[in-house]
Amino acid sequence: MPRDIPPLAEVRRITEKKRDAWWTVMLVDPVATPLVRWIAKYTRATPNQLTWGAFLVGLGSAACFAQGDWRWLLLGAVLYHVSFIFDCMDGKLARLTGTGSVFGAWLDFVFDRIRVLVCSVALMGGQYARTDDVLYLWLALAVASLDALRYIDSLEIFKIRHGMRKQIKARMRAARKAENQAELAFMEDLLRENPEADLETDRDTVAPLEPVAPLEPVAPLETAPAASAMEATPAASVTPAASSLETTSAAPVTSAAPVTSAAPALSATRALDGASAPSTAAATGAATDAPAPAQAPARRRTAVVDLHQEFRRRFPWWVRCRNFLLRHRIRAHLISGVEFQMGVFIIGPAVDAVVATTVVSGVLLLIFELAIIYKLLLSTRDFTRTINSFETAAAPVNS
């Protein structure tokens, strides 16, 4: 009996990532998402079974590569793409049906690495057997090494960024405890939740760190329905900040005068204030014959930490490119491990240009990895300035 599965549009919303590799967005999701919906509705397949299917099809691709002949290479390229589609479907099925597991994530990662290693040895080994050119043996080593480097580098960068966020959150919690300071959000989280935001029009995203008033009074409830509606959402959540950030592309952002505080709130806070409260005179006129309304509790202002501030300042053109890509669900890291694999195992064998496509794919992967490392360097400088701003603001209190 078919299961009750949402319509395709809802399945896309649930299963497709907000940012993904351009190869996945353009050439995989249009096929994988409808297939996942069909599988979830009419079968009892599990994500782990799809992971195994992707791995076995990948081994079949390697067997074709090992033959060395172009017709076998073409079949191997087709099978590798099918394997990658299955590899994307296991995660989508897990998100759609809620059947994901920690072991499944581990299995997916390990099988991916084994598939790349086996296919690189088979592809280059088949070409070496056909041509006796030792260059193919070096290329096999290069492909396996670059794939490992890519994932080790991404893991270490994630750990460093997580550590920086953890330290900033700890400082902000301490400052908030002492001074009732604003809530905290990170700019990259707001961008991830709101890819439509056009941040190059908001000068605050590249402004120096500045203190801001920790609390902002709100107009009386009876005369400020817009403000009351905004207070209905918990201020500790990052979501309200992200929603108001989305309005920056539609209208200029106005600024409130900063007030010195013992704990610093960071740049781009003005983009998070939302609609301003009506003036005192207007509120008084609207309630001439009515009893004085109760004063609403003060609303926290969310402080936004931008750890990519210096990078955006140095490369403003990249911000525009990034925003364009995000609106189409494509992440700015254009040549990642996914595109590298597709160049080596699909494009190269399909056009019978294994050496050329492998070299070009490897060089492009290294360029983008170096760019990410450079971006991390600039991000650590923003992190240092952020930490120092806490110490500077706390100095008068301690003295």
Protein Blocks (a to p, Z undefined) as FASTA:
>chain_A
ZZddddfklmmmmmpcfbdcfklmmmmmmmmmmmmmmmmmmmccdfklmmmmmmmmmmmm
mmmmmnopaklmmmmmmmmmmmmmmmmmmmmmmmmnopacfklmmmmmmmmmmmmmmmmm
mmmmmmmmmnopaklmmmmmmmmmmmmmmmmmmmmmmmmmmmmmmmmmmmmmmmmmmnop
acdddfklmmmmmmmbcfklpmklmgccddddfbdcdddfklmmmlmmmmmpcfkbmklm
mmmmmmmmmpccddddddddfbdcdehklmmnopadddfklmmmmmmmpccddddddddd
dddddfklmmmmmmmmlmmmmmmmmmnopafblbafklmmmmmmmmmmmnopaklmmmmm
mmmmmmmmmmmmmmmmmmmmmmmmmmmmmmmmmmmmmZZ
